């Protein structure tokens, strides 16, 4: 029995176990279903054990399959780390990077980040995928992902980039703005919000004392993206709570005005995450350095509002 492990077969088996079927695994791996089936069969033949019990209606992992799937993540991660380290030769960073970025963030800044990276490191090619869900980095072939919010998996490598805050904005000509004194007064004004599936509360924190308020707006206009909401607000449709990252340049130019400046929306951490600390190749470190510099460059008007209280910035 030849029981050496074929990593492509292990990857196929793990995908079947996660996705629940050979068809779903094939779509996730972007290969034909027949390829996935063959790799799993070959893996079973090499190991001399049955990993998956197949019926016409469902799949079930055997005891041996449960053992392998529990260890597959670490095995594939370590193999990927070795591959990256060995391909990272030479003094100048080179090679291909595949990065996942939330759509709004990508549309706002990744063009400049990509241009800066190319100017400084012409031997690095960059593929940036706009994705509003946390991907499986190893399964989907990403070198790293930009995340907004708390990080759940401590085994990943991560670089904290800062915090994102939301601010209440309106067009300068919106009537009655002098009467807006407290977050509760928002109910008197037309609100532009996200689509109904995402309606929820707006949570505010006051800079001076850390006091919090919660408002449940009823949008007069609901749109499917923050970029569209920003355009509607600038066109006079009403007020909205939007990320400073998105509206900072408009506030500086006067196209929008900030309301209730002593209040801001809850802050969220921005981090760049990669599969493991050992997977930070020279080209990935070069990308992260450029990303950090671009975010902290005052000329880009992407600086977040000051922290609401000591210790949050």
N, C-alpha and C positions, 0 to 999 in steps of 0.2 A: 504493500500500500504506500503510495506517494502522498504523505500528509503535509507537505509544505503548503503554507497558506498563500493563495493568490489574492492580493489586496483588492483587485477589481471585483473578484467574486465575493469577498467579505463585504465590500461596499454595496454590491447588489443585494446580498442577503439582508444587510441592515436596512436598506431602503424598503424591501418587501415587508420586513417586520414592522417598520414604522408606518408605512402607508396602508398596510392591510391587504394589499393585493399586488399581483405581478403587473397588472395594467397601470395602477397608480404609481408603482415604483418606476416603471419604464418612463412615464411622463416626467417624474421628478428628476430622473437621471438623463433624460433626453436621449434615450436609446430605444431600439425596438424591444417589444415585449419578449420576443424569442431570444434576444441576447441576454436579458435578465434571467429568464428561465434556464438557459444553458449554463450561465455562470453559477447559479445556485445548485444545479445538478452536479456540475463539475466539482464544486466545493464539497458537496455531500460525498461524492465518490472519493475525493482525495482524503477526507477525514474518516471515511468508512462508517458514517452515522447518518441517520435521518435528522434533518434540522427542522423541516416544516412538514406537517401532516396536511395533505391537500384533499379537499372534498369538492364536490361540484358547487357548494354554496359558500364555503368559508375556508380560511387557512388558520392553522393553529401551530404555534411553536412547540416542538418537543422539549423535553428536559434539556437535551444537549443544545438545542437552539436557544433556549433561555440563557444558558451559560455563555454562549458565544455572543449573543446580542448585548449582554451586560458588559462585555469587555471590548466590543467592537469599536466604540467611540474612542477609547484611549489608544487602541492599537492603530487606528487610522490616523488619529491626531499625531501620534509619535512618528509614524511613517511620513506624514506630510511635513513635519518639522525637519526631519532628516533631509527630505528632498529640497526644501527651501534653503537649508543651510549649505548643502553641497552646490546648489545652483547659484549661490550668492558670492561667487568668486570674483576677484578683480577689485581694483581700488575704487572705481567709479560705480555708483549704483546703476544697475541695468536690469532689463527684463520687463515683464508684463504685470500689471496690477489690476485686479478686478474688485471694485469697491461698491458697496450698497449705501445709499444715502436717501433719507426721507425726501419726498418729491418737492415740497416747498423749499427746503434747505438747498436741495440740488439746483433748482431753478434760479435761486437767488445768488448763490456764490460759487458753485462748482465750475462754472465757466472760467472765472478768474483764477480759481485755485488750479485748475487744469493747465491754463496758459502759463501761470507762474512755475508750475512743476516742469513743463516742457522747456521753458526758457533756461531753467537752472540745471535740469537733468535730461538732456535730449535722448539719452539711451533708455529712458523709462517710457513705456507706453501705458496709457491709463484707459481703462474701461469703467465708466461710472454708471451704475444702474439705479434708477430712481424707484424706490421701493418703500411703501408705507407699512410694511410688516417686518418683524425681526426674522431674517433668514437663517437657515441652518448653514453656517459658513462652510463647513467641510462638505456637506452634502451638495450644496449649490455652487461650490467653487469660488467663494469670495475670500479675498485676502483680509478684508476687514469691513466694518460697517459703522456708520455714524449713528449713534443712539441718542434719543431725547427721553429722559426719564431715568428711574432707578435701574440699576443693573442687578440681574438675578443670579447669574452664574459666575461665581468667584474664581473658577478655574480659567476663565478667559484672561488674556492680557488686555489692559485698558489704559487710555490716556485721557484724563479729565481735561476738557477744553474750556469749561466755564458754565454759566447758567443762562437760561432763556427765561425772560419775563414777558408777560403780556400787559399792555396798557390800553386804557379806554380812549378811543379817538373818535373824532367827528369832523365833518367839513366845516370850515370857518363860518359859513353862512347859515348853519342850522339854527332855526328859531328857538328861543327860550333857553339858551345854554346858560344864561346867568342864573337861572333857577335851579341848576344842577349843583347841589351842595354836598350830597351824601350818596353812597351807592344805591340806596333805596329809591332815590329820585329817578333812576334809570327807567322805571316803569312808566314815566310820563312821556317818554320819547320813543320814536320809531327805532327799532333795533334790527340790525342786519346780522343774521346768525348762520350757522351751518345747517345742513339739511336735517329734517325732523328726526332721522334715526340717531342723530348725535346731540339732540337738545339735552341740556342739563343745566347745572348751576354755574354761575360765575363767582369764583371765590376771590375775594380781595384781601390784601394785607396792607395796613397803614405803616408807613416808614417810621413815624415818630415813636410809636409805642408797641408795634407788633400786633395791634388789635386786628381782628378778622371780621369780615362781613360776607354773607352769602346772598346772592341775588339770583332768582330764577327768571330769566327774561322770556318774553313771548315774542319771537321775531315777527316783524311785519314782512320781512323778506328773508328767505332761506336759500343759501347757495351751497354748492358742493365742494368749494375749496376756499382757503384763506385768501388766495390771490384774487378770486372773483369778488369776495366780500370787500377787500380793500378797494377795488375799482368801484363797487357800488357805493361805498361810503364817500369816496372822493367825488362821485357824481351827485351826491346830495341825498342818498336814500335813507340815511339815518346814522346812528352811532354803532360802534362795535368794540369788542375786546379782542385785540390782535397782537401777535408777537412783535416785540420791538424790533427784532431782526427784520421783519417785513416792512414796518412803517417808519423806522428811524429816519431814512432819507426824506420821506414825505413830511415828517415833523420839522426837520431842519430847514426844508425849503418853504414851509408854510402851506403846503397843499392840504395838510391835515393839522389839527390842533389836538393837544392832549388834554383830556378832561380829568378832573379829580387827581391832580398831580401828586398828591400825598398818598394815593392808593395805587397799588399795582396788583395784577393777577399773580397767583402762586407761581413761584419759580420752579423750573425743571432743569436738572443737570443735563449738560451736553457732554458726551464722551465718545471717543473713538475706540472701538472694541475689535480685537483680533483673536484668532482661535486659541492661542496660548502665549505665555511670555516668550517661549522659545521660537515662536513663529514670526517674530519681528525681524524681518530681513532688512538688509541695507536699503533696498528700494522702498520698503514700507516705512521705515524710519524717515527716509527723505520726504516721502509724501506727508507724513504726520507733521514734520517740521514746517513744511510749506503751509499746510492747513492752519497750524497754530499762528504762524506769522500773519497770514491773511485775515484771520479772525481778530487779531489784536492790532491791526493796522488802523490808526485813527482816520486815515484818509478814506477808508471804505465805508464809514458811517454804519458799521455793524456793531458798534460798542453797545452792550446792554445798559439799561438804566442802572443808576447806582443801587447797591444792595439796600433792602428795606431796613436792615438793622445790622449792627456789627456781627461778623461771623458768618454772614450769608453770602458774601461776595467772594 
